[in-house]
Amino acid sequence: MSREAVVQGQLDAYNAQDLATFVTLFDDGITISDLNGEPNLKGLDAYRERHEGLFAQFPQNRAELLSRIVVGNTVIDHERVFRSPDATPFEVAAIYSFAGDKIARVDFVKA
């Protein structure tokens, strides 16, 4: 599967709140951080737990892809995130780095 397909797969699973499929696309050592910041989450168990809580708190949560760039081992998505129909959406850039065919790191830029 291409890196772009992996990122699209995780976006599709995120939007479906399909946690089981979502976590299969991430490396066991997944690291999450804000761009140029220290990691704020490490490990697949912690990532699964974070999204389990997110999906429970925001059952209508979804992300809309605005644009995607693929450069070598990196995929960058510009997304608009909707927590609920009444909430004000916000935008993020998610920078996905890979180890093998799984996402190993995500750096976020939030607006």
C-alpha positions as CSV (number, residue, x, y, z in Angstrom):
1,M,0.0,0.0,0.0
2,S,1.4,3.5,-0.9
3,R,2.0,6.0,1.9
4,E,-0.8,8.2,0.5
5,A,-3.1,5.2,0.7
6,V,-2.1,4.6,4.3
7,V,-2.8,8.2,5.2
8,Q,-6.1,8.1,3.4
9,G,-7.0,4.9,5.1
10,Q,-6.4,6.4,8.5
11,L,-8.5,9.4,7.6
12,D,-11.3,7.2,6.4
13,A,-11.2,5.1,9.6
14,Y,-11.0,8.3,11.7
15,N,-14.1,9.7,10.1
16,A,-15.9,6.4,10.5
17,Q,-14.7,6.3,14.1
18,D,-13.4,2.8,13.4
19,L,-10.8,2.6,16.1
20,A,-9.8,-1.0,15.3
21,T,-8.9,-0.2,11.7
22,F,-7.5,3.2,12.6
23,V,-4.8,1.9,14.9
24,T,-3.6,-0.8,12.5
25,L,-2.1,1.9,10.3
26,F,0.2,3.3,13.0
27,D,3.6,1.9,14.2
28,D,3.7,0.5,17.7
29,G,6.1,3.4,18.6
30,I,3.9,6.2,17.1
31,T,5.0,9.6,18.3
32,I,2.7,12.7,18.2
33,S,3.8,16.2,18.6
34,D,3.1,19.8,17.7
35,L,5.5,21.0,14.9
36,N,8.9,21.7,16.3
37,G,7.7,20.7,19.8
38,E,8.5,17.9,22.2
39,P,6.4,14.7,21.7
40,N,3.1,14.9,23.6
41,L,2.2,11.2,23.1
42,K,4.2,8.1,22.5
43,G,3.1,4.5,21.8
44,L,0.2,2.8,20.1
45,D,-1.6,2.0,23.4
46,A,-1.7,5.7,24.4
47,Y,-2.7,6.7,20.9
48,R,-5.6,4.2,20.9
49,E,-6.7,5.4,24.3
50,R,-6.6,9.1,23.2
51,H,-8.8,8.3,20.2
52,E,-11.2,6.1,22.1
53,G,-11.9,9.1,24.4
54,L,-12.1,11.5,21.5
55,F,-14.6,9.3,19.6
56,A,-16.7,8.9,22.8
57,Q,-16.7,12.6,23.6
58,F,-17.3,13.7,20.0
59,P,-19.4,11.0,18.2
60,Q,-19.9,13.3,15.2
61,N,-16.3,14.3,14.9
62,R,-14.9,14.2,11.4
63,A,-12.0,15.7,9.3
64,E,-12.4,17.1,5.8
65,L,-9.3,16.9,3.6
66,L,-8.5,20.2,2.0
67,S,-5.3,19.3,0.3
68,R,-2.5,16.6,0.4
69,I,1.2,16.7,-0.6
70,V,3.4,13.6,-0.8
71,V,7.1,14.1,-0.7
72,G,9.2,11.0,-0.4
73,N,8.6,9.4,3.0
74,T,6.3,12.2,4.1
75,V,2.6,12.9,3.6
76,I,1.2,16.3,4.6
77,D,-2.5,16.8,4.9
78,H,-4.3,20.1,5.3
79,E,-7.6,19.3,7.1
80,R,-10.7,21.1,8.5
81,V,-11.9,19.3,11.7
82,F,-15.5,19.4,12.9
83,R,-16.0,18.2,16.4
84,S,-19.8,18.5,16.2
85,P,-22.3,20.1,13.8
86,D,-22.6,23.1,16.2
87,A,-18.9,23.6,16.9
88,T,-16.7,26.0,15.0
89,P,-14.4,24.0,12.8
90,F,-10.6,24.4,13.0
91,E,-7.8,23.6,10.6
92,V,-4.7,21.5,11.0
93,A,-1.7,20.5,9.0
94,A,-0.8,16.9,9.8
95,I,2.7,15.8,8.8
96,Y,2.9,12.0,8.6
97,S,6.3,10.3,8.7
98,F,6.7,6.6,8.1
99,A,8.6,3.6,9.4
100,G,8.1,0.8,6.8
101,D,4.5,0.9,5.7
102,K,3.1,2.4,8.9
103,I,2.8,5.9,10.2
104,A,5.5,6.4,12.8
105,R,5.2,10.1,13.6
106,V,2.6,12.8,13.2
107,D,3.5,16.5,13.7
108,F,0.6,18.9,13.9
109,V,0.3,22.6,13.1
110,K,-3.0,23.9,14.4
111,A,-4.8,27.1,13.5
